[in-house]
Amino acid sequence: MSPPPDAAPGACALCGRPLVPGPSVEQHHLVPRSAGGRVTVPLHRVCHRKIHAELTERALAGPYATLDALRTHPAIAAFIRWVATKPPEFVTRTEPRRR
């Protein structure tokens, strides 16, 4: 799976599918605000929720602080392959992170 271009206008920074303006789009802080992060990227709501369901704030501030690193996480990579077949407005319930 080749990563989507990070700078593609109008595309989700994680999965690369087109973004449709409205409630299916959210901004993700690459480094959590609690860790001083300021840079955000646009993601589908479902992609954003999956990141936070799988990873802790500590992991997002450390080894998974970049889009490339996020795409290497096994659960996120599997999710990207799965969501690639869904329409841009697709929303589903995301199970909370197992602690």
C-alpha positions as CSV (number, residue, x, y, z in Angstrom):
1,M,0.0,0.0,0.0
2,S,1.5,3.3,-1.0
3,P,0.8,6.2,1.2
4,P,-1.5,9.0,-0.1
5,P,0.2,12.3,-0.9
6,D,0.2,14.4,2.3
7,A,-0.3,17.6,0.4
8,A,-3.1,16.5,-1.9
9,P,-5.8,19.2,-1.8
10,G,-9.2,18.0,-0.9
11,A,-8.0,14.6,0.3
12,C,-7.9,12.9,3.7
13,A,-4.3,13.1,5.0
14,L,-4.5,9.5,6.3
15,C,-6.4,7.5,3.7
16,G,-6.2,9.7,0.6
17,R,-9.9,9.5,-0.2
18,P,-11.6,12.7,-1.2
19,L,-12.9,15.0,1.5
20,V,-16.5,16.2,1.3
21,P,-16.9,19.5,3.2
22,G,-19.3,19.1,6.2
23,P,-19.6,17.0,9.3
24,S,-17.6,14.1,7.9
25,V,-14.4,16.2,8.0
26,E,-12.3,16.8,11.2
27,Q,-8.9,18.3,12.0
28,H,-6.3,16.1,13.6
29,H,-3.4,17.4,15.7
30,L,-0.4,15.3,14.6
31,V,1.0,15.9,18.1
32,P,-1.8,16.2,20.7
33,R,-2.5,19.7,22.0
34,S,-1.7,18.4,25.5
35,A,1.8,17.7,24.3
36,G,2.2,21.2,22.7
37,G,1.0,20.2,19.2
38,R,-0.2,22.9,16.9
39,V,-0.1,21.4,13.4
40,T,-3.4,19.9,12.2
41,V,-4.4,17.9,9.1
42,P,-7.8,17.3,7.6
43,L,-9.2,13.8,8.0
44,H,-12.5,12.0,7.6
45,R,-14.3,11.7,10.9
46,V,-14.1,7.9,10.7
47,C,-10.3,8.0,10.1
48,H,-9.8,10.5,13.0
49,R,-11.9,8.4,15.4
50,K,-10.0,5.2,14.4
51,I,-6.7,6.9,15.3
52,H,-7.9,7.9,18.7
53,A,-9.5,4.5,19.3
54,E,-6.3,2.7,18.7
55,L,-3.6,5.0,20.1
56,T,-3.0,6.8,23.3
57,E,-2.0,10.5,23.5
58,R,1.4,9.4,24.6
59,A,1.8,7.2,21.5
60,L,0.6,10.1,19.3
61,A,3.1,12.4,20.9
62,G,5.9,9.9,20.4
63,P,6.3,7.2,17.8
64,Y,3.1,7.9,15.9
65,A,3.4,11.7,15.6
66,T,3.6,11.6,11.8
67,L,1.2,10.5,9.1
68,D,3.8,8.0,7.8
69,A,4.2,6.5,11.2
70,L,0.4,6.3,11.7
71,R,0.1,4.4,8.4
72,T,2.6,1.7,9.7
73,H,0.5,0.9,12.8
74,P,-1.0,-2.6,12.0
75,A,-4.6,-1.7,13.0
76,I,-4.5,1.7,11.2
77,A,-3.0,0.1,8.1
78,A,-5.7,-2.6,8.1
79,F,-8.3,0.1,8.6
80,I,-7.0,2.2,5.6
81,R,-7.2,-0.9,3.4
82,W,-10.8,-1.5,4.6
83,V,-12.0,2.1,4.3
84,A,-10.6,2.5,0.8
85,T,-13.8,0.9,-0.6
86,K,-16.1,3.2,1.3
87,P,-17.6,6.5,0.0
88,P,-16.0,9.7,1.2
89,E,-19.0,10.5,3.5
90,F,-18.9,7.1,5.2
91,V,-19.3,7.1,8.9
92,T,-19.5,4.2,11.3
93,R,-19.3,3.6,15.0
94,T,-15.7,3.2,16.2
95,E,-15.2,0.9,19.1
96,P,-13.3,2.5,22.0
97,R,-9.7,1.7,22.7
98,R,-9.1,-1.5,24.7
99,R,-7.1,-0.6,27.8
